[in-house]
Amino acid sequence: MKFENIIGVYNSGNYKVINIFGIKLKFKNKQAVILNRMRDMQRDLIKQNKRLITTALLHQKTFSRFKGINRGKDVLLVGAGPSLNHLEPIEGAVNVGLNRTFIFDKIKMDYLFAIDKVGIEQYYEGFINYRPDECIKFVGDQNLGAAFQIPEYVALESKALRYKTCIKLYPSDFTLDIDSEPLGNFCTVSLQAIQFILFTHPKRVYIAGIDCNMTKAGHFSGKSFDTSKRNEDSQKNDDNSILFWSQLKDFAACYYPDTEIISVNPVGLRGIFKDVWTESYLAEHPEIRDELGDKIEILQTKEVMNV
C-alpha cells in the first residue's frame, strides 16, 4: 500500500481534507475562504458600478426634463392611507399619486409612482390605461427580485418612465441630483416620489394619505397586503417611514428652504411638518379639536391660496 493512500491532503471547496487510513478530517481552508470572499466582493463591486453607470444614463432620460418644472406651484402628494378618504382636490395643485391612488376618483393624477408590485398588482390594467395622454407614470426597480418587481410589460404598455433606487448599492440617502443618481429607497415609494417633487422645486408640497400606519389601518381602499409572505415586518416598516420622513425634513430644509411642506390630516407624520386638517376628518376625530382648540388650521382648497 502506497503511503499517499494511507495519508492524503487535498482541497475541497473551502476546506482542506486530511485522509488518514480512510478517515477524512475536514478543516476550514482559510486561504480558500479569503479568496472566495475577495471574488464575491469583486463581483459585487462590478455589479454596483454597472448599476450606478446604467442608472445615471437612464435617469438623464427619465428626470432631466422635470428639473424646476413646478417652481412657484403647489404639488399634492397622494398616498394610499385611510385619511385620504377625507381629502378634497386642492385647486391649481399638481397631483402626484402613489400606487393604487389613481382609483381615488376625487383627484386626477398628473403623475403616478409605483415600484413594488404589491402596490398595483391587482390594478395592472387600470394603471396601464389610466389617463394615458395626461398622466406621466414612473415605474421603479428595487433590484429585489420577482416578489417585488413590477413586470416590464406594465411599464411598456403604460409608457412609463423607468427609474432605479440605491438598494443593494449603499445605505439609502436622499438624492439631490436624481437625474444622475439612484433615488434613495427607504422601503416606501412615497419617499422616492418626494425626491422627485422637490427636484421640480414647487412653492408648497401638500402630503395626504401618508399615514404610516398600514399595520393597523390598511389603505383607503381596504386591507393592506400580507407582508409576512415576504418575511417583512410591517410595523417596522411603518416606524421606519416616520423616521425617514423626519430625515427628509432636514434634507428639504437644507436644499429647498423656499419649499414649504404641509401634512394634511397627519397620522404618523403629525408634528413633523406644518399640520392642516379637513373638516370631515375632524368630525371623525373630535379628540383632535379638543386637544388643539383654536390652534387648528383648516386646509383651504381654493386657488386663493396662491395669491
C-alpha positions in Angstrom: 0.0 0.0 0.0 1.4 3.3 -1.0 1.9 5.9 1.7 -0.2 8.5 -0.1 -3.1 6.2 0.1 -2.7 6.0 3.8 -2.3 9.7 4.5 -3.5 12.3 2.0 -4.1 16.0 2.0 -6.2 17.8 -0.6 -8.5 20.9 -1.1 -12.3 20.6 -1.4 -14.1 23.9 -1.8 -13.5 26.0 1.3 -12.0 23.0 3.2 -8.7 21.2 3.5 -9.3 17.5 3.8 -6.8 15.2 5.5 -7.4 11.5 4.8 -5.8 9.2 7.4 -6.4 5.5 6.8 -9.7 6.3 5.1 -10.9 8.6 7.9 -11.5 12.1 6.4 -10.9 15.1 8.6 -12.2 18.5 7.2 -10.6 21.8 8.2 -11.5 25.3 7.0 -9.1 26.3 4.3 -8.6 29.9 5.4 -6.8 30.8 2.2 -9.6 29.5 0.0 -12.3 31.2 2.2 -10.4 34.5 1.9 -10.0 34.1 -1.9 -13.7 33.3 -2.4 -14.7 36.3 -0.3 -12.5 38.5 -2.4 -14.0 37.1 -5.6 -17.5 37.8 -4.2 -16.6 41.3 -3.3 -15.1 41.8 -6.8 -18.3 40.6 -8.4 -20.4 42.8 -6.1 -18.3 45.8 -6.9 -18.7 45.2 -10.7 -22.5 44.9 -10.3 -22.6 48.1 -8.2 -20.6 50.1 -10.7 -22.7 48.7 -13.6 -25.9 49.7 -11.8 -24.6 53.2 -11.0 -23.5 53.8 -14.6 -26.7 52.5 -16.1 -28.8 54.4 -13.6 -27.0 57.7 -14.5 -27.7 57.1 -18.2 -31.3 56.1 -17.5 -32.1 59.0 -15.1 -30.8 61.5 -17.6 -33.6 60.4 -19.9 -36.2 60.0 -17.1 -35.8 63.0 -14.9 -33.8 65.8 -16.5 -36.8 67.4 -18.2 -38.5 67.9 -14.9 -35.9 69.9 -13.1 -37.6 73.1 -11.7 -40.7 72.5 -13.7 -43.1 73.2 -10.8 -41.4 76.3 -9.5 -44.0 78.6 -7.9 -46.7 75.9 -8.0 -48.4 73.8 -5.3 -47.9 70.0 -5.5 -50.1 67.4 -3.7 -48.5 64.1 -2.9 -51.3 61.5 -2.6 -50.7 58.3 -0.5 -53.0 55.4 0.0 -53.6 55.7 3.7 -57.2 55.8 5.0 -57.0 59.6 5.8 -57.1 60.1 2.0 -60.9 59.5 2.1 -61.2 62.9 3.8 -59.3 64.8 1.1 -60.8 67.2 -1.4 -58.9 68.4 -4.5 -56.6 71.4 -4.0 -57.4 73.8 -6.8 -54.5 74.5 -9.0 -52.2 71.8 -7.5 -50.1 69.4 -9.5 -51.2 65.9 -8.2 -48.6 63.1 -7.7 -50.2 59.8 -6.9 -48.7 56.6 -5.4 -49.6 53.0 -6.4 -53.3 52.4 -6.4 -54.3 56.0 -5.6 -55.4 56.5 -9.2 -58.6 54.7 -8.3 -59.4 57.6 -5.9 -61.8 59.3 -8.3 -61.9 62.7 -6.5 -58.5 63.6 -7.7 -57.0 63.4 -11.2 -53.3 62.4 -11.0 -50.8 64.2 -13.2 -48.0 61.8 -12.2 -48.1 58.3 -10.8 -45.2 56.4 -9.0 -45.1 52.7 -8.4 -42.1 50.4 -7.6 -43.4 47.5 -5.5 -45.7 45.0 -7.3 -48.0 44.5 -4.3 -48.9 48.2 -4.6 -50.6 47.8 -8.0 -50.6 44.0 -8.7 -54.4 43.9 -8.6 -54.7 47.1 -10.7 -52.2 46.5 -13.5 -54.8 47.1 -16.3 -56.1 50.2 -14.6 -52.6 51.5 -14.1 -51.8 50.9 -17.7 -54.9 52.6 -19.0 -55.2 55.5 -16.5 -55.3 58.9 -18.3 -52.8 57.8 -21.0 -52.4 61.2 -22.5 -52.5 63.3 -19.3 -50.7 61.3 -16.6 -47.0 60.7 -16.6 -46.1 57.3 -14.9 -42.9 56.2 -13.2 -42.1 52.6 -12.6 -39.1 51.8 -10.4 -36.7 49.0 -10.0 -35.6 47.9 -6.5 -33.4 45.1 -7.6 -35.1 42.8 -5.1 -36.4 40.0 -7.4 -39.7 38.7 -8.6 -41.5 39.1 -5.2 -41.1 42.9 -5.5 -40.6 43.7 -9.2 -43.4 45.2 -11.4 -43.3 43.2 -14.7 -41.7 45.0 -17.6 -44.8 44.7 -19.7 -46.7 47.0 -17.3 -44.0 49.7 -17.7 -44.0 49.3 -21.5 -47.8 49.2 -22.0 -48.3 52.2 -19.7 -45.5 54.1 -21.4 -43.9 54.6 -18.0 -40.6 56.3 -17.4 -38.3 53.9 -15.5 -36.0 54.7 -12.5 -33.8 52.8 -10.1 -33.1 53.1 -6.4 -29.9 52.6 -4.4 -30.9 49.5 -2.6 -28.1 46.8 -2.6 -25.7 49.5 -3.5 -25.2 51.5 -0.3 -27.4 52.7 2.5 -30.3 54.9 1.4 -29.8 58.6 1.4 -31.8 61.4 -0.1 -30.7 62.4 -3.6 -30.4 65.9 -4.8 -29.3 65.1 -8.4 -31.9 62.5 -9.3 -31.1 63.0 -12.9 -27.8 61.2 -12.4 -28.0 59.2 -9.2 -30.2 56.4 -7.9 -33.1 57.5 -5.7 -32.9 56.8 -2.0 -35.1 53.8 -1.4 -36.3 53.9 2.2 -38.7 50.9 1.5 -41.6 53.3 0.6 -42.4 54.8 -2.8 -43.6 57.9 -1.1 -40.1 58.9 -0.2 -39.0 58.3 -3.7 -41.8 60.4 -5.1 -40.9 63.3 -2.7 -37.4 63.4 -4.0 -38.8 63.9 -7.5 -41.3 66.5 -6.3 -38.5 68.5 -4.6 -36.4 68.2 -7.8 -39.3 70.0 -9.6 -38.9 72.8 -6.9 -42.5 73.8 -6.1 -43.6 76.5 -3.7 -45.6 74.2 -1.5 -45.9 70.4 -1.1 -49.0 69.0 0.5 -48.8 65.5 1.8 -52.0 63.5 2.1 -52.7 59.8 2.8 -49.1 59.2 4.1 -50.4 57.8 7.3 -47.6 55.4 8.2 -50.0 53.1 10.0 -50.6 50.4 7.4 -50.3 47.7 10.0 -53.3 48.9 11.9 -55.4 50.7 9.4 -54.6 49.3 5.9 -55.3 51.5 2.9 -58.1 53.9 1.8 -59.3 51.1 -0.4 -59.3 48.4 2.3 -56.9 46.0 3.9 -53.2 46.1 3.2 -51.3 43.2 1.7 -49.8 40.5 3.8 -46.2 41.4 4.3 -45.4 38.2 6.2 -45.4 36.3 2.9 -42.2 38.3 2.0 -40.7 38.0 5.5 -41.4 41.7 6.2 -42.2 43.3 9.4 -45.0 45.8 8.5 -44.9 47.5 11.9 -41.1 48.1 11.5 -41.8 49.5 8.0 -44.3 52.0 9.5 -41.9 53.0 12.2 -39.0 53.4 9.8 -41.2 55.5 7.4 -41.8 58.0 10.2 -38.1 58.1 11.0 -37.2 58.6 7.3 -39.8 61.4 6.8 -38.2 63.2 9.7 -34.8 62.9 7.9 -36.5 64.2 4.7 -37.5 67.3 6.6 -33.8 68.1 7.3 -32.8 67.3 3.7 -35.5 69.6 2.3 -34.6 72.4 4.8 -31.0 72.3 3.5 -31.6 72.2 -0.2 -35.1 73.6 -0.7 -35.7 76.1 2.2 -38.1 78.0 0.0 -40.4 75.0 -0.4 -43.0 74.6 2.4 -44.1 71.1 3.3 -47.6 70.7 4.7 -49.2 67.5 6.2 -52.9 67.1 5.5 -54.7 65.1 8.3 -51.5 63.7 9.6 -51.4 60.5 11.5 -47.9 59.0 11.8 -46.3 62.3 10.5 -48.1 64.6 12.9 -45.8 67.3 14.3 -43.0 66.8 11.7 -44.2 69.4 9.2 -46.9 72.1 9.3 -50.2 70.3 10.0 -53.5 71.2 8.5 -56.9 69.5 8.7 -60.1 69.0 6.8 -63.5 69.4 8.5 -64.6 65.9 7.6 -61.5 64.4 9.3 -62.0 66.4 12.4 -65.7 65.4 12.5 -64.5 61.8 12.6 -61.7 62.6 15.1 -63.2 65.1 17.6 -60.4 64.4 20.1 -58.0 66.4 17.8 -60.2 69.5 18.0 -60.5 69.0 21.8 -56.7 68.8 22.0 -55.7 71.7 19.7 -58.6 74.0 20.1 -58.1 77.3 18.2 -54.6 76.2 17.1 -56.1 74.0 14.5 -55.6 75.2 10.9 -58.1 74.1 8.3 -57.0 73.2 4.8 -58.0 75.8 2.2 -58.5 74.1 -1.1 -59.3 77.1 -3.3 -57.0 79.0 -5.7 -56.9 82.0 -3.3 -54.1 80.2 -1.5 -51.7 81.0 -4.3 -52.4 84.8 -4.2 
